[in-house]
Each structure stands twice: as structure tokens, then as C-alpha cells.
Amino acid sequence: MIARWVAAALLAGGIVLYAAVAVPMQRQAALAAEDYRRARDEARDIRTRLARLERRDAARARAATVLAGATPGDTVRAVRRSVVQTLQGVRLSGVRLGVSAERPPYAARVRLAATGSFADAVALTGLLARPDTGIVLDHVRLAPRGEGVALDLEAVTLGSGS
């Protein structure tokens, strides 16, 4: 009989101990785990933003070094070469390209006209606007033409003074 009372007392003590210590500790551990998850996600987002900013800064630095110290003729040739290389990867027809020297703060002005599918025209504008090209889109116009679109684009490159 005493063994039953001792067993019951131990069981009751265990239940009280569980309710008094283990349950609050489990809640505290769950809150700590949620805080850790939140901090981990925030750190990942910060690292992603930092990597994007570092890539953008590196692309700007590369574009600035290409255009820095160049004569207007060199700049026009470099920009024309860059645009022509970009055009090689896109299927457009009737391409007309003009690149001219520009007054500071710009180095060159790009004028491009072409026809093709909407997807190819939009892809070209995206390729030209990449930070590593050094080209800043000034005006883009897409107009329906036949079964595709006509693209008229004007852009500038920033000079070394910017």
C-alpha cells in the first residue's frame, strides 16, 4: 500500500515538475527557434541585396573604365562595337544603328531602329540596358508592324565625368 502512495506521489511530482518546468521551456524554445528563423531569413535577404549591389557597382566600374580617358572617337567606336555584339544574339531585321559623340555629362548617343518579334525587341532592350554595357536607355518605342513590332530606341552612355 505504501508503494502505491509513493508511486502516486512520484507520478504527481512528475506531472507538477513537467507542468512547471518542461512546458514553459518548450514555449521558450519555440520562441527562440522562431527568432532564429526570422534572423536567418533576414540575413539571407541582406546577403542577396548586398550581392546585387556589389554586382551593380562592379558593372558600373567596368563600364566607367571602358569609357574613361577615351577620346570621343574611341568612345563612339567602343559603344558601337558593344551594341553590334549585343545585336548578334538577337533576331531582328532592318537594323539601323547610329552612334554619335555627345557633350558631357554624356559620352555618346545611340539611335537604333529595327523590326522583329515583340519578344526579340524586348530582349534587345534588356540586353542593351545591362549595367556592364554602360548604356542608359533614354527613349524606347515599340509599334506594331506586320506580324511583329518596330523598335525605335535612343540611349546615351555616361561620360567619365559622371
N, C-alpha and C positions, 0 to 999 in steps of 0.2 A: 504494500500500500504506500509506503514511504517512497518507493522507487517511482510510483506513478505521480506522486506530488512533486518529486524532484524533476521528473521528466516534464510535467506540465509547467513547472516554474521555469525550467530551461527553455521550453518552447515559447512561453510568454516573453521571457527575456530576449530571446532571439527575434521575436516579432517586433518588440519595442525597439531593440537595437537597430533592426533593419529600417523601421519607420523613422527613427530619429537620426540615423547616420547615412545609410545607403541611399535612400530616396532623395534627400537633398543633394548628396554628392553626385547622383546621376543627373539631376537637373543642372547642377553646376557644370558638369562635364558636357552636357548637351549644349549649354550656352557657350562654353569655351570652344566647342567644335564649330558652332555657327560663326562665332567671331573669327576663328581661324580661316574658315571657308571664305568669309567676306574679305578678309585681309589678303588671302591668296588670290582671289579674283581681281581685287583692286590692283595688286602688284602686277598681275599678268596684263591688265589693261594699260597700266603705266608703261610697262616694258614695250608693249605693242606701239603705243603712241610715240615713245622715245625712238624706237627703231624707225618708224615712219618719218619722224622729224630729222633723224640722222641721215636717212637716205635722201630726203629732200635737200638738206644742206650740202651733202656731198655732190648731188647732181647740180646744184647751183654753182658750187665751187668749180666743178668740171666745166660747166658752160662758161663761167667767167674766165677761166684760164684759156679756153679756146679763143675767146674774143679779146682778151686783154692784150694790149700793146700791138694790136694788128692795125695795119693801115686800112682805110676804107675799102680798097680793092681786095685786100686779103680777107677782110670780114665778109664781103659780098660773095667771094668765091667759097669760103668755108660754109656760109649759110646755104648757098645754092647746092653745094656738094651734099650737105646734110639732108636737105629737102629731097634731092634726087634719090639718095639712098633710101629714104623713107618711102618714096613713091614706088620703088622697085618691089616692095612687098604687098602692094595694093593693086587690085584690078580695076583701074579706071581708064577711060579713053578720052581723047580730045584734050589732053592736059596742056595747059598753057601756064608757064611759070615765069614770073618776073621778080628779080631781086635787085634792089637798088640801095645805095648808101643813104643814110638818114642823118639828120642833125641830132646832137646829144639832147636828151639822155638816151636816145636810141642809136643803134649801130647800123641796122639795115631794116628795110621794109620788104615783106614778102607778099606777092599777089599771085594767087593760084586759082585757076578755073579748070574744072574737069566734069565729066559726066560718068555715071555708073550707077550701081545699085545703092540703095539707101544705106545698107549695112557697110559697104565698102567706103562710102563717103564719110560716114560717121567714124569708122575705124581710122581713116586717114587723119581726121581732125584730132582724134585721141592720140595717135602716134606723133603728130606734129607738136602737140601740147605737152608732151612728156617733159619733165624738168631738165633732163640731160640734153635736150636739143637746144635750149637757150631761147626758144621761140615762144612768144606770148601772143595768143590769138587776140586779134583786135575786132574782127568782124567775120562772122560766118553766116552764109546764106545758102539754104537748100531750097530748090524749087523743082516741082515736078517737070520731068522732061521725058517724053516717050514712056518707056516701061521702067525708067529709073528716075534719078534726080540729077539736077545740075548743081554743082558745088562752086560757090564763089567764096574765096577766103582771103582775108587780109590779116597779116600778122607783123609783129616787129620783134627785133632782138634788142635786148638791153645792152647799152654800151658799157665800157669798163668803169665809167664814172658813177654808175648806179650801184 
